[in-house]
């Protein structure tokens, strides 16, 4: 059985390097386009939905820029789960922890400490790099806002999610968040 790929057509959207800027249902400001259908799932919903089944795969065949965004989000979700599993906070503390983690400094494709440099192209210009950084920051904030609704049952972490905190998608531990 192959891994789940993104259902978005990355060629339809603007790209930076080989990363597509996909639409995001977001209240945060950023360069992400606004989705045509506000009720349809966006890339953040898709990443949360396919995280658990995709965790079992060490290989992932990239089919376009939207898959690169999906890979980034899956690895960021993995980082978030690891943070929560280490502390096992209640819902309010977990939300605060994830939002703080999302705002931490992180590396971009082309930086020496970015773990996926083999899969991602470096942005062509400084302006593209800044736009990509804003886009990834917007995605990280959206994950931090939406993930607790799935991870918590009441005020307690779901064991069916936390059991995936030790799994490594593609054998990687994260997306280069600088602590």
N, C-alpha and C positions, 0 to 999 in steps of 0.2 A: 504494500500500500504506500503510495507516494505521500509526501508532506502536503499540507494545505498551502496553496499559493494565494496571493492577493487576487481579489475579483475585480480590482480596478485596472483599467487600461492606462498604464503609465505614459503611453505615447500621446494621450489626449491632453495631458497637462504639461505645464512648463517644467523644465528640469534644470537642476544645477549639478554640474558634473554628470553623474548618471543616476541621480536621485530625483524622483518625481515629486513635485509639490502638489500633493493630493488635497482635496477639500476636507475640511474638518468642521464639525459642528462645535463651535467654540465661542465662549463669551470673552476669552482672552484675546488681546490684540496680537496680531502677527501677520505674516505674509501668506498664510494658508488661504486658498480660495474658499468662498462660501459654497456649500453644496446646493445643487439645484433643488433637490428634494430634502427639506429639513427633517423628514421623518425616516429617511433611509439610513442604513448603517454607514458609518464612515470608517476610515482606516483604523481609528482607535478602537471602535467597537469590534471590528474584524480581528484585530490583534488580540484583544482580550478573549474573544470567542475561540480562536484557534491556538491560543497559548498552550494549553494542556496537551492536546494531541501532538502538536509540533515539537514539544519538549523531548519526545522520544527519538527524534531524528538527529543524527550526527552530520548528515549531508543534506544540503538544500540546493536544488538546482534553481538558479536565479533566472526568471523569465522576463525581467524588465525592472524599470525604476521603482515601480510600486512594490515589488518584492524586496527591494533594498530598504524601503521605508518599513515594511513589515518585519524584516529581520532586526532592524534597529529597535523597533517597539518591543518585539519579543524579548530581546536581550535586556531592555530597560525594565520590562515587567519582571524578569528574572532577578535583576538587581533589587527591585522593590520588595519582592517576596523574601529575598535573603535578609534585607534590613528588618522586615517585620518578624521573621522567624527568630532572629537573634534576640529581639526584645519582647515579643508577644504582648504588644500594648492593646489597650481597649480601643474602641472605635475613634474617639476624639484624639487620643494620642497617636494612633495610626495615621489618621488624616494629616495631622501636623507633621509627623515624621516623613510621610511621602511627599508633601508639598515642599518641605525643606530639602529633601533629596533631589526633587525635580529642579530646584533653583540652584543647586550646586554647579560649580564650574565643570565643564565637560569638554572633551577634545573633539575635533572635527576630522573628517577625512583629510589625509595628508599630514596631520600632526604625528609626531613620532610615537606617542602613546595611544593612538587610536587603534584598537585591536582588529579592525576590519579593513585595513589599508589595501589589502590584496583584492578586495571586492568592490571598493568604492574609489571613484576618481576624485582627485583634488579639485576644489572649485577653481575656475579659471582666473577670476579676479578677486580683489579684496572685497568688493561690493557683493559678489556672489557668495563669498565666504560668510560675510555678515548676514546676508539674507538666509543662508542655510542654517546658521547658528540660531537666528530668530525662529525659523520654522521648527527646528528640532526642539528648541526650548518650549515653543507653543505645544508641540506634541507631548513633551514630557509633562507639562502642567496638566494637560487634558487627561493623560493616563493617571496622574496623581489624584485628580478630582473624581474620575469614574471608577477606578479600581476598588476603592474601599466598599462600594455598594455590592460588588461581587465577592469580596474576600471575607466579609463579616456576616455572621449570623447573629443578629442582635448586637451585642457588645463584645462578642467573642470571635476570634479568628476561626475560619472554617478549616478543619483538618484536611478537607478534600482539596484545598488550594495550597495550604502550607506544605503538604507532602511533596509538592513540586519545587520547593525552594532549593533543594540540593541537586536537582537535575540541571544538566548543562546543555542547552540548545547549541548544536554545532560544536560542542566541546569547549565553548567559551563561557567566561564567567560574567561578562558585562560589556558595556559600550564605552568604557573609558571615562567614567565619571571620576573627576579628580577630588579626592577627599580633603 
